Amino acid sequence: MSKKSRKKRKSKGRVPNIPPLTLLRPRLDNLLGGETLVEKDSQTLKAELDAVFDGLKAYDFLPVLLRAYHNTAAQVQSRIDEIAPEWLGERGYVGALLKLLERRTIHNESRKQALIWLEGAGADLSALQKVEQRTHFYRAYTYADDSQGLIEVFWYTDDSQRKVQGMNFLIDINPPWEGAVKDITAFPSRSPEKAIQEFVDIWKQRDMRLTPVGDSEVKKEILKSLEVNRREGIRLPRDLIEARNLFLKYVLTLPDTPETPLFTAEDFDELSRTGKSVEVLREFEQRVGRRVRLQDGKELWVLGSPFDQDDW
């Protein structure tokens, strides 16, 4: 048998090289879901966490640990809370977790839990508190009528606050959208004054006056619409999926209100993969027709393009 044949034969039995990070979440869920976890002593539990994370960087596995933590039973969370601060300090992970929070890589409930663990570990949170106080938010506006809605949010892109970017969310109230995000536009960088003139004041030409809203209010309205996407089984628009990093950094980090829906980076990724395609639904409306709900609740079919002269 030739060397070439032996190499081919050997390669057939080779196990695929799966990246360790791909297997992390299943392995971690298996550990945290064990019935005996709450009964294990601290040293054993910390050693088992070490084994799960062996060969991985703290910057990669700490966000995964926090997300997995929130999917466990209350008694498991309590047990992890008991050992996490000490484990972070002993393994030298405090600095990495602080850096992740400073970079706003960890969001919402995971961020709050990370702060609790860091405080328990005696970490110096002074630098992080300055980051928490700093905001990129510039302005936000909303508009709605009986058929559609519009949400615009702008943020500073530099510490000198000379440039802003923004994002426009188009909301459709009619079926099959029912208030879901139908389309988005990511605005290019402009001076603050030029951005308002170009992307906000232009609506006055269509007799639409946008209402200014605050940072927490605009976040709540955007996430409420994304919750409709999830409820109605409608995937995120392709342009929003492409603007994922902007959304996570500048929209998802805005402050919450008591009524703000819980929406995480994982939720964003899930809605990027599942549901009916926004682009297919929009193409159907343009080529065939669209459904309009009248004030009495009845539906009317409108044939042809939804973007004719009377529409936005």
VOBA-1610 file (N, C-alpha, C; in pm, whole numbers, padded with zeros to 5 digits, always signed):
BEGIN
Met+00085-00120+00000Met+00000+00000+00000Met+00088+00124+00000Ser+00057+00222-00086Ser+00136+00344-00095Ser+00114+00433+00026Lys+00211+00526+00048Lys+00198+00621+00158Lys+00073+00706+00142Lys+00042+00741+00016Lys-00074+00824-00010Lys-00202+00754+00030Ser-00212+00622-00001Ser-00331+00544+00034Ser-00345+00532+00184Arg-00229+00509+00253Arg-00234+00496+00399Arg-00283+00627+00464Lys-00240+00741+00407Lys-00283+00869+00461Lys-00433+00888+00444Lys-00486+00847+00326Lys-00629+00859+00304Lys-00707+00771+00399Arg-00658+00649+00419Arg-00727+00554+00506Arg-00727+00604+00650Lys-00617+00663+00690Lys-00606+00712+00826Lys-00698+00832+00849Ser-00714+00917+00748Ser-00795+01038+00764Ser-00942+01006+00779Lys-00986+00890+00724Lys-01128+00855+00732Lys-01173+00832+00875Gly-01086+00785+00959Gly-01124+00757+01096Gly-01095+00869+01192Arg-01050+00982+01139Arg-01012+01093+01225Arg-01137+01163+01279Val-01137+01196+01407Val-01249+01267+01469Val-01240+01415+01432Pro-01351+01477+01389Pro-01348+01618+01352Pro-01297+01704+01467Asn-01218+01805+01434Asn-01162+01894+01535Asn-01262+02005+01566Ile-01343+01984+01670Ile-01446+02081+01708Ile-01385+02183+01804Pro-01396+02313+01775Pro-01338+02415+01864Pro-01395+02401+02005Pro-01312+02410+02108Pro-01358+02394+02246Pro-01471+02490+02283Leu-01468+02613+02229Leu-01570+02711+02264Leu-01708+02668+02216Thr-01714+02591+02108Thr-01841+02541+02057Thr-01906+02445+02156Leu-01825+02369+02226Leu-01876+02270+02320Leu-01898+02326+02460Leu-01859+02452+02481Leu-01860+02506+02617Leu-02000+02512+02676Arg-02095+02569+02606Arg-02228+02587+02665Arg-02293+02453+02702Pro-02290+02351+02613Pro-02348+02222+02654Pro-02278+02162+02775Arg-02145+02172+02782Arg-02073+02117+02896Arg-02106+02194+03024Leu-02118+02325+03012Leu-02150+02407+03128Leu-02293+02382+03175Asp-02387+02370+03082Asp-02525+02340+03119Asp-02534+02204+03188Asn-02455+02111+03142Asn-02454+01978+03204Asn-02404+01985+03348Leu-02301+02066+03371Leu-02250+02081+03507Leu-02350+02152+03598Leu-02403+02264+03551Leu-02493+02343+03634Leu-02630+02278+03650Gly-02662+02186+03562Gly-02791+02119+03572Gly-02788+01992+03653Gly-02671+01955+03705Gly-02659+01833+03784Gly-02736+01841+03915Glu-02802+01732+03950Glu-02885+01731+04070Glu-02804+01745+04197Thr-02677+01705+04194Thr-02596+01706+04316Thr-02508+01830+04328Leu-02523+01927+04236Leu-02433+02042+04239Leu-02442+02117+04371Val-02562+02138+04422Val-02578+02218+04543Val-02517+02148+04664Glu-02492+02018+04654Glu-02437+01943+04767Glu-02285+01937+04765Lys-02223+01979+04656Lys-02078+01970+04644Lys-02010+02077+04728Asp-01894+02043+04784Asp-01819+02142+04860Asp-01755+02242+04763Ser-01713+02356+04817Ser-01665+02466+04734Ser-01545+02428+04648Gln-01448+02357+04706Gln-01327+02322+04631Gln-01360+02231+04513Thr-01449+02135+04535Thr-01489+02044+04427Thr-01558+02120+04316Leu-01649+02210+04353Leu-01725+02285+04252Leu-01634+02377+04172Lys-01540+02442+04239Lys-01447+02530+04168Lys-01356+02450+04075Ala-01316+02332+04118Ala-01232+02246+04033Ala-01308+02201+03909Glu-01438+02173+03925Glu-01518+02130+03810Glu-01539+02245+03712Leu-01553+02367+03763Leu-01560+02483+03673Leu-01429+02498+03597Asp-01317+02480+03667Asp-01187+02488+03602Asp-01176+02388+03488Ala-01227+02268+03511Ala-01218+02163+03409Ala-01300+02199+03285Val-01417+02258+03307Val-01503+02297+03194Val-01436+02406+03111Phe-01366+02499+03178Phe-01306+02612+03109Phe-01162+02589+03068Asp-01111+02469+03089Asp-00971+02440+03060Asp-00938+02470+02913Gly-00832+02547+02891Gly-00787+02578+02756Gly-00855+02696+02692Leu-00949+02760+02762Leu-01021+02874+02707Leu-00978+03003+02777Lys-00997+03114+02710Lys-00962+03244+02766Lys-01080+03298+02847Ala-01046+03367+02957Ala-01150+03422+03044Ala-01242+03517+02968Tyr-01188+03593+02873Tyr-01271+03687+02795Tyr-01378+03613+02715Asp-01352+03486+02683Asp-01449+03408+02605Asp-01550+03337+02694Phe-01503+03278+02806Phe-01597+03193+02881Phe-01676+03264+02990Leu-01628+03379+03038Leu-01703+03447+03145Leu-01843+03493+03099Pro-01858+03551+02978Pro-01994+03586+02933Pro-02084+03463+02920Val-02027+03351+02878Val-02105+03228+02865Val-02150+03177+03002Leu-02061+03186+03099Leu-02097+03145+03235Leu-02213+03228+03289Leu-02209+03357+03266Leu-02316+03444+03316Leu-02449+03415+03247Arg-02447+03389+03117Arg-02571+03356+03047Arg-02626+03222+03094Ala-02537+03125+03113Ala-02582+02993+03160Ala-02637+03002+03302Tyr-02578+03087+03384Tyr-02621+03106+03523Tyr-02769+03142+03530His-02814+03228+03440His-02953+03275+03444His-03053+03170+03395Asn-03004+03061+03341Asn-03093+02953+03297Asn-03097+02836+03395Thr-03044+02856+03515Thr-03040+02749+03614Thr-03145+02772+03721Ala-03168+02670+03803Ala-03264+02679+03912Ala-03214+02776+04019Ala-03305+02828+04100Ala-03272+02928+04201Ala-03168+02876+04300Gln-03181+02749+04341Gln-03086+02695+04438Gln-02946+02680+04379Val-02939+02653+04249Val-02809+02646+04182Val-02747+02785+04175Gln-02827+02886+04141Gln-02777+03023+04137Gln-02722+03064+04273Ser-02794+03028+04379Ser-02747+03062+04514Ser-02612+02997+04545Arg-02596+02872+04501Arg-02470+02801+04527Arg-02355+02864+04447Ile-02382+02901+04321Ile-02280+02966+04240Ile-02244+03102+04300Asp-02345+03175+04349Asp-02318+03305+04411Asp-02225+03292+04531Glu-02232+03180+04600Glu-02148+03159+04718Glu-02000+03142+04682Ile-01975+03076+04571Ile-01835+03046+04537Ile-01776+03135+04429Ala-01861+03204+04349Ala-01812+03281+04234Ala-01713+03392+04272Pro-01743+03479+04371Pro-01647+03586+04402Pro-01509+03533+04441Glu-01506+03431+04526Glu-01378+03372+04568Glu-01307+03307+04451Trp-01381+03236+04369Trp-01324+03168+04252Trp-01264+03268+04154Leu-01335+03379+04130Leu-01284+03482+04039Leu-01152+03539+04091Gly-01146+03563+04222Gly-01025+03620+04279Gly-00909+03522+04278Glu-00935+03397+04314Glu-00830+03296+04321Glu-00772+03265+04183Arg-00857+03265+04081Arg-00811+03229+03946Arg-00759+03349+03867Gly-00769+03468+03923Gly-00719+03587+03853Gly-00811+03636+03742Tyr-00941+03612+03756Tyr-01036+03650+03651Tyr-01103+03784+03677Val-01077+03847+03790Val-01144+03973+03822Val-01114+04079+03717Gly-00987+04093+03679Gly-00949+04194+03580Gly-01017+04173+03446Ala-01027+04048+03404Ala-01091+04017+03276Ala-01239+04054+03279Leu-01306+04023+03390Leu-01449+04053+03400Leu-01472+04204+03404Leu-01386+04275+03475Leu-01395+04421+03476Leu-01379+04479+03336Lys-01282+04426+03261Lys-01258+04475+03126Lys-01378+04448+03035Leu-01440+04333+03049Leu-01559+04301+02970Leu-01672+04399+02998Leu-01688+04437+03124Leu-01792+04532+03160Leu-01757+04672+03110Glu-01629+04709+03117Glu-01588+04839+03067Glu-01612+04851+02917Arg-01594+04740+02845Arg-01615+04740+02700Arg-01761+04719+02663Arg-01847+04703+02765Arg-01991+04681+02747Arg-02018+04557+02662Thr-01937+04454+02683Thr-01957+04327+02614Thr-02066+04245+02681Ile-02091+04269+02809Ile-02190+04197+02887Ile-02306+04291+02916His-02430+04244+02897His-02546+04332+02902His-02651+04283+03002Asn-02741+04375+03034Asn-02863+04348+03110Asn-02840+04269+03238Glu-02917+04159+03256Glu-02912+04083+03381Glu-02773+04025+03408Ser-02705+03985+03302Ser-02570+03932+03320Ser-02476+04039+03373Arg-02496+04161+03328Arg-02412+04271+03375Arg-02436+04297+03524Lys-02561+04297+03564Lys-02594+04319+03705Lys-02533+04209+03792Gln-02541+04084+03746Gln-02487+03974+03824Gln-02335+03980+03832Ala-02272+04020+03722Ala-02126+04033+03723Ala-02082+04137+03826Leu-02156+04246+03837Leu-02123+04348+03936Leu-02136+04295+04079Ile-02236+04211+04102Ile-02255+04151+04235Ile-02135+04063+04269Trp-02092+03980+04174Trp-01978+03892+04197Trp-01850+03973+04220Leu-01830+04076+04141Leu-01710+04158+04154Leu-01707+04231+04288Glu-01821+04279+04331Glu-01828+04345+04460Glu-01795+04247+04572Gly-01846+04123+04559Gly-01815+04019+04656Gly-01668+03981+04656Ala-01603+03998+04541Ala-01460+03967+04530Ala-01372+04082+04577Gly-01433+04193+04618Gly-01357+04307+04664Gly-01290+04386+04554Ala-01344+04379+04433Ala-01284+04448+04319Ala-01302+04599+04331Asp-01209+04673+04275Asp-01218+04819+04270Asp-01307+04857+04152Leu-01425+04907+04182Leu-01524+04936+04078Leu-01526+05084+04040Ser-01431+05163+04089Ser-01434+05307+04065Ser-01425+05342+03916Ala-01333+05275+03845Ala-01319+05303+03701Ala-01444+05261+03626Leu-01502+05150+03667Leu-01624+05101+03601Leu-01741+05194+03626Gln-01748+05252+03744Gln-01857+05345+03775Gln-01852+05466+03684Lys-01732+05511+03647Lys-01719+05622+03553Lys-01772+05583+03415Val-01746+05458+03376Val-01798+05409+03248Val-01950+05403+03251Glu-02006+05359+03364Glu-02151+05348+03377Glu-02216+05486+03366Gln-02148+05588+03416Gln-02205+05722+03415Gln-02193+05787+03277Arg-02096+05742+03197Arg-02077+05800+03065Arg-02180+05745+02968Thr-02242+05831+02892Thr-02344+05787+02798Thr-02309+05835+02658His-02343+05753+02561His-02324+05791+02421His-02450+05854+02363Phe-02559+05850+02439Phe-02689+05893+02387Phe-02688+06042+02351Tyr-02749+06073+02234Tyr-02763+06212+02191Tyr-02910+06253+02191Arg-02988+06199+02099Arg-03131+06232+02094Arg-03208+06113+02038Ala-03341+06117+02059Ala-03429+06014+02003Ala-03565+06075+01973Tyr-03634+06016+01876Tyr-03763+06067+01832Tyr-03855+05950+01797Thr-03986+05974+01809Thr-04084+05873+01767Thr-04198+05942+01691Tyr-04264+05860+01611Tyr-04384+05905+01540Tyr-04472+05783+01518Ala-04604+05802+01523Ala-04695+05691+01496Ala-04828+05745+01445Asp-04888+05672+01352Asp-05025+05701+01311Asp-05103+05570+01315Asp-05215+05563+01248Asp-05298+05443+01255Asp-05239+05326+01177Ser-05137+05350+01097Ser-05086+05247+01009Ser-04941+05206+01041Gln-04855+05306+01066Gln-04714+05277+01084Gln-04654+05364+01193Gly-04534+05325+01235Gly-04462+05401+01336Gly-04317+05418+01296Leu-04253+05516+01357Leu-04114+05546+01326Leu-04041+05576+01456Ile-03923+05516+01473Ile-03839+05541+01589Ile-03699+05574+01540Glu-03644+05687+01587Glu-03508+05725+01551Glu-03428+05750+01677Val-03308+05697+01682Val-03219+05716+01796Val-03081+05752+01745Phe-03017+05849+01812Phe-02885+05898+01772Phe-02791+05891+01891Trp-02663+05864+01862Trp-02562+05856+01968Trp-02431+05919+01921Tyr-02353+05969+02019Tyr-02221+06024+01988Tyr-02125+05910+01955Thr-02039+05934+01859Thr-01940+05833+01821Thr-01800+05865+01873Asp-01784+05983+01934Asp-01652+06022+01985Asp-01670+06095+02118Asp-01566+06092+02200Asp-01572+06156+02332Asp-01585+06308+02323Ser-01540+06366+02213Ser-01552+06510+02196Ser-01693+06552+02154Gln-01777+06453+02123Gln-01918+06474+02088Gln-01934+06566+01966Arg-01846+06546+01869Arg-01855+06623+01745Arg-01926+06548+01634Lys-01940+06416+01649Lys-02004+06333+01548Lys-02109+06243+01612Val-02215+06219+01537Val-02318+06125+01583Val-02352+06030+01469Gln-02400+05914+01509Gln-02463+05820+01417Gln-02602+05792+01469Gly-02678+05714+01395Gly-02812+05684+01441Gly-02873+05567+01368Met-02997+05539+01406Met-03068+05426+01348Met-03217+05460+01343Asn-03278+05423+01232Asn-03420+05447+01209Asn-03492+05312+01207Phe-03597+05295+01287Phe-03676+05173+01292Phe-03814+05200+01235Leu-03853+05126+01131Leu-03986+05138+01073Leu-04075+05030+01132Ile-04187+05071+01191Ile-04280+04980+01256Ile-04410+04977+01176Asp-04461+04858+01146Asp-04587+04845+01073Asp-04694+04791+01169Ile-04805+04863+01178Ile-04913+04825+01270Ile-05008+04723+01205Asn-05010+04718+01072Asn-05103+04631+01001Asn-05058+04486+01004Pro-05152+04393+00975Pro-05112+04252+00965Pro-05028+04231+00839Pro-04933+04138+00841Pro-04906+04042+00948Pro-04805+04092+01051Trp-04772+04222+01044Trp-04664+04276+01128Trp-04708+04299+01272Glu-04825+04363+01287Glu-04885+04384+01420Glu-04799+04465+01515Gly-04713+04552+01458Gly-04628+04635+01541Gly-04483+04591+01547Ala-04445+04497+01462Ala-04307+04448+01458Ala-04218+04546+01381Val-04087+04530+01400Val-03990+04608+01323Val-03987+04553+01181Lys-04020+04639+01086Lys-04032+04597+00946Lys-03906+04628+00866Asp-03836+04733+00906Asp-03716+04774+00833Asp-03635+04867+00922Ile-03506+04880+00895Ile-03423+04976+00967Ile-03326+05040+00869Thr-03278+05156+00907Thr-03173+05224+00833Thr-03067+05268+00932Ala-02944+05232+00909Ala-02832+05280+00991Ala-02779+05407+00928Phe-02788+05518+01001Phe-02745+05647+00948Phe-02593+05659+00950Pro-02537+05727+00849Pro-02392+05752+00849Pro-02356+05860+00950Ser-02227+05875+00976Ser-02178+05974+01073Ser-02197+06115+01019Arg-02247+06202+01106Arg-02268+06343+01074Arg-02240+06427+01198Ser-02227+06556+01181Ser-02228+06644+01296Ser-02367+06638+01357Pro-02382+06665+01488Pro-02515+06658+01549Pro-02619+06744+01477Glu-02582+06865+01442Glu-02676+06954+01376Glu-02716+06903+01238Lys-02616+06854+01162Lys-02643+06803+01027Lys-02729+06677+01033Ala-02707+06591+01133Ala-02785+06469+01145Ala-02933+06500+01168Ile-02961+06596+01254Ile-03100+06631+01281Ile-03164+06693+01158Gln-03090+06778+01091Gln-03143+06841+00970Gln-03172+06738+00861Glu-03081+06642+00844Glu-03091+06547+00733Glu-03186+06431+00762Phe-03192+06385+00888Phe-03267+06263+00916Phe-03392+06283+01001Val-03409+06401+01061Val-03527+06427+01144Val-03615+06534+01081Asp-03557+06650+01052Asp-03636+06761+00998Asp-03697+06729+00862Ile-03636+06636+00790Ile-03687+06602+00657Ile-03831+06551+00660Trp-03872+06492+00774Trp-04007+06438+00785Trp-04113+06548+00787Lys-04073+06670+00819Lys-04168+06781+00820Lys-04224+06806+00680Gln-04145+06771+00577Gln-04191+06787+00440Gln-04311+06697+00410Arg-04327+06592+00491Arg-04440+06500+00475Arg-04545+06522+00583Asp-04540+06640+00644Asp-04634+06675+00752Asp-04627+06578+00868Met-04509+06526+00893Met-04487+06436+01007Met-04391+06505+01104Arg-04439+06532+01223Arg-04355+06595+01325Arg-04319+06490+01430Leu-04191+06459+01435Leu-04143+06356+01528Leu-04137+06414+01670Thr-04170+06331+01767Thr-04174+06372+01907Thr-04044+06333+01976Pro-03974+06425+02041Pro-03852+06389+02114Pro-03884+06301+02235Val-03802+06200+02259Val-03817+06113+02376Val-03679+06092+02438Gly-03678+06044+02563Gly-03553+06022+02633Gly-03489+05889+02601Asp-03372+05865+02661Asp-03296+05744+02632Asp-03366+05617+02677Ser-03420+05616+02798Ser-03487+05495+02847Ser-03618+05470+02774Glu-03686+05578+02737Glu-03814+05563+02667Glu-03794+05505+02527Val-03692+05552+02455Val-03671+05501+02320Val-03628+05355+02324Lys-03547+05318+02422Lys-03508+05178+02433Lys-03630+05091+02457Lys-03718+05135+02546Lys-03839+05057+02575Lys-03923+05038+02450Glu-03941+05144+02370Glu-04024+05134+02250Glu-03962+05042+02146Ile-03831+05049+02129Ile-03764+04961+02032Ile-03778+04815+02074Leu-03753+04786+02202Leu-03759+04647+02249Leu-03902+04594+02249Lys-03999+04680+02273Lys-04140+04636+02265Lys-04172+04590+02123Ser-04121+04662+02024Ser-04145+04621+01885Ser-04071+04492+01852Leu-03949+04477+01902Leu-03875+04352+01878Leu-03942+04234+01946Glu-04009+04258+02058Glu-04086+04153+02122Glu-04201+04108+02032Val-04257+04200+01954Val-04361+04163+01858Val-04303+04076+01748Asn-04183+04111+01702Asn-04116+04024+01603Asn-04109+03881+01655Arg-04070+03867+01781Arg-04057+03734+01840Arg-04195+03667+01852Arg-04294+03741+01899Arg-04428+03685+01918Arg-04491+03642+01786Glu-04471+03722+01681Glu-04533+03694+01552Glu-04446+03603+01465Gly-04329+03563+01515Gly-04243+03474+01438Gly-04184+03539+01316Ile-04142+03666+01329Ile-04084+03741+01216Ile-03937+03768+01245Arg-03851+03723+01158Arg-03707+03739+01175Arg-03669+03888+01172Leu-03555+03921+01228Leu-03506+04058+01223Leu-03473+04096+01079Pro-03494+04223+01043Pro-03453+04268+00909Pro-03305+04245+00886Arg-03269+04216+00763Arg-03129+04187+00731Arg-03038+04304+00768Asp-03085+04428+00746Asp-03001+04544+00776Asp-02977+04557+00926Leu-03073+04515+01008Leu-03052+04519+01153Leu-02954+04411+01195Ile-02963+04295+01133Ile-02868+04187+01163Ile-02726+04232+01132Glu-02709+04302+01018Glu-02577+04351+00980Glu-02528+04462+01074Ala-02622+04531+01138Ala-02586+04639+01231Ala-02585+04589+01376Arg-02564+04460+01395Arg-02570+04398+01529Arg-02481+04469+01629Asn-02357+04495+01594Asn-02263+04556+01688Asn-02308+04696+01730Leu-02359+04773+01636Leu-02411+04906+01670Leu-02529+04896+01764Phe-02619+04803+01737Phe-02738+04787+01820Phe-02699+04747+01963Leu-02611+04648+01976Leu-02573+04601+02109Leu-02499+04709+02187Lys-02415+04786+02120Lys-02333+04885+02190Lys-02410+05012+02225Tyr-02497+05058+02134Tyr-02556+05189+02153Tyr-02705+05187+02189Val-02775+05080+02159Val-02918+05073+02190Val-02942+04985+02313Leu-02885+04865+02312Leu-02913+04772+02422Leu-02853+04820+02554Thr-02755+04909+02551Thr-02693+04959+02673Thr-02762+05083+02728Leu-02867+05132+02662Leu-02942+05245+02716Leu-03012+05203+02845Pro-03042+05297+02933Pro-03104+05261+03062Pro-03245+05205+03044Asp-03286+05124+03140Asp-03417+05060+03138Asp-03519+05142+03217Thr-03645+05117+03188Thr-03756+05159+03272Thr-03815+05033+03335Pro-03902+05046+03434Pro-03966+04925+03490Pro-04045+04845+03387Glu-04085+04911+03275Glu-04164+04842+03173Glu-04081+04794+03055Thr-03949+04813+03058Thr-03865+04772+02946Thr-03857+04620+02938Pro-03891+04561+02823Pro-03880+04415+02810Pro-03735+04368+02825Leu-03718+04249+02878Leu-03584+04191+02887Leu-03546+04138+02749Phe-03436+04188+02698Phe-03391+04149+02564Phe-03239+04146+02567Thr-03181+04032+02533Thr-03037+04013+02544Thr-02973+03995+02406Ala-02841+03990+02407Ala-02768+03962+02283Ala-02806+03824+02229Glu-02829+03730+02319Glu-02873+03596+02276Glu-03009+03602+02208Asp-03100+03685+02259Asp-03231+03702+02196Asp-03214+03760+02055Phe-03124+03857+02043Phe-03097+03916+01911Phe-03049+03809+01814Asp-02955+03728+01858Asp-02899+03624+01771Asp-03005+03520+01734Glu-03091+03486+01830Glu-03197+03388+01801Glu-03294+03443+01697Leu-03333+03571+01711Leu-03424+03632+01615Leu-03358+03659+01480Ser-03227+03652+01476Ser-03155+03667+01349Ser-03160+03538+01267Arg-03190+03427+01335Arg-03187+03296+01268Arg-03326+03236+01244Thr-03424+03275+01323Thr-03553+03208+01320Thr-03664+03303+01277Gly-03774+03245+01229Gly-03890+03323+01192Gly-03900+03347+01042Lys-04013+03404+01004Lys-04037+03436+00864Lys-03948+03552+00821Ser-03900+03546+00698Ser-03810+03648+00647Ser-03883+03780+00625Val-03832+03887+00684Val-03887+04020+00664Val-03882+04058+00516Glu-03771+04026+00452Glu-03754+04065+00312Glu-03855+03996+00221Val-03886+03870+00250Val-03986+03798+00170Val-04125+03857+00191Leu-04159+03891+00316Leu-04289+03951+00344Leu-04302+04087+00276Arg-04197+04165+00279Arg-04202+04297+00215Arg-04213+04285+00063Glu-04141+04189+00006Glu-04148+04169-00140Glu-04289+04128-00182Phe-04352+04045-00101Phe-04490+04004-00132Phe-04583+04126-00133Glu-04564+04214-00036Glu-04649+04334-00031Glu-04626+04424-00151Gln-04503+04434-00196Gln-04472+04520-00310Gln-04522+04463-00441Arg-04512+04331-00455Arg-04547+04267-00583Arg-04694+04227-00592Val-04752+04187-00481Val-04889+04134-00482Val-04986+04227-00413Gly-04964+04256-00289Gly-05056+04342-00215Gly-05033+04331-00067Arg-05099+04417+00009Arg-05081+04420+00153Arg-05216+04429+00223Arg-05216+04389+00348Arg-05337+04392+00430Arg-05337+04519+00515Val-05452+04585+00518Val-05466+04707+00598Val-05585+04687+00692Arg-05567+04715+00819Arg-05675+04702+00916Arg-05747+04836+00929Leu-05877+04835+00907Leu-05958+04956+00917Leu-05993+04984+01063Gln-06050+05101+01089Gln-06082+05140+01225Gln-06186+05049+01289Asp-06273+04989+01208Asp-06374+04898+01264Asp-06321+04757+01284Gly-06191+04737+01259Gly-06130+04606+01279Gly-06128+04519+01156Lys-06199+04556+01052Lys-06200+04477+00929Lys-06069+04498+00852Glu-06035+04399+00770Glu-05913+04408+00691Glu-05945+04433+00545Leu-05858+04511+00481Leu-05873+04546+00341Leu-05746+04512+00267Trp-05759+04451+00150Trp-05642+04422+00066Trp-05615+04542-00024Val-05491+04589-00024Val-05448+04697-00113Val-05350+04638-00212Leu-05384+04640-00339Leu-05299+04579-00440Leu-05187+04673-00481Gly-05076+04613-00525Gly-04965+04691-00577Gly-04866+04729-00469Ser-04778+04823-00504Ser-04669+04863-00415Ser-04721+04936-00293Pro-04669+04901-00172Pro-04708+04974-00052Pro-04637+05108-00040Phe-04545+05136-00131Phe-04466+05258-00121Phe-04507+05355-00232Asp-04641+05376-00246Asp-04688+05470-00347Asp-04687+05611-00289Gln-04743+05702-00361Gln-04730+05844-00325Gln-04791+05877-00190Asp-04897+05807-00148Asp-04966+05840-00025Asp-04900+05780+00098Asp-04801+05692+00078Asp-04739+05626+00190Asp-04602+05686+00219Trp-04539+05630+00323Trp-04409+05683+00360Trp-04307+05648+00252
//
